[in-house]
Amino acid sequence: MHTFPRSASRWSRRFAVTATALAVVGLGVSPTATATATADAAPAGLPTQVRSTPASLDKAPGGLYLFQYTYRNHLKIGGGNFTLGGKVYVAVKFNSGQIKYHGTVTAKTNSGIPGGAVYLETNISAPCAPGNNGYAVAYDHSTETWSSRLPVAICVRFD
């Protein structure tokens, strides 16, 4: 059985937290004042939102993402890394920008999906002929961020 050495970044982070805690106890400074000062003195290049907020703790590194699958002969859009319990707007649009389907869902926990997971069953028939003539996007209202575009095939009837 091998033991693996800890990475330097994890070690230094633990050391910094321990040193801060000892300084708070030794100096008698309130923990909230120290936490605020530590967050405000973040190294250059790090966003100031690197504070311990529940939304940031429930997310995996990276941005919002979407995936597609077929369920009951309809296109279904799923995604992850959204704010747990937050409202998420999902839209399926043609490449021209015209909205084919949209809806708002609440991000919930799912063991296989990091952060909050969303699922939206559309009224768009699936599967379609090959070729993506549209895309799906999602907007997380809590963080005010958009997901990247997911290319999808939107079935269109020719009568």
Secondary structure as UniProt FT lines:
FT   HELIX           8..27
FT   HELIX           31..40
FT   TURN            44..45
FT   TURN            48..49
FT   HELIX           54..57
FT   STRAND          65..71
FT   TURN            72..73
FT   STRAND          74..82
FT   TURN            84..85
FT   STRAND          87..94
FT   TURN            95..96
FT   STRAND          99..106
FT   STRAND          108..110
FT   TURN            111..112
FT   STRAND          113..125
FT   STRAND          134..140
FT   TURN            141..144
FT   STRAND          145..146
FT   STRAND          150..152
//
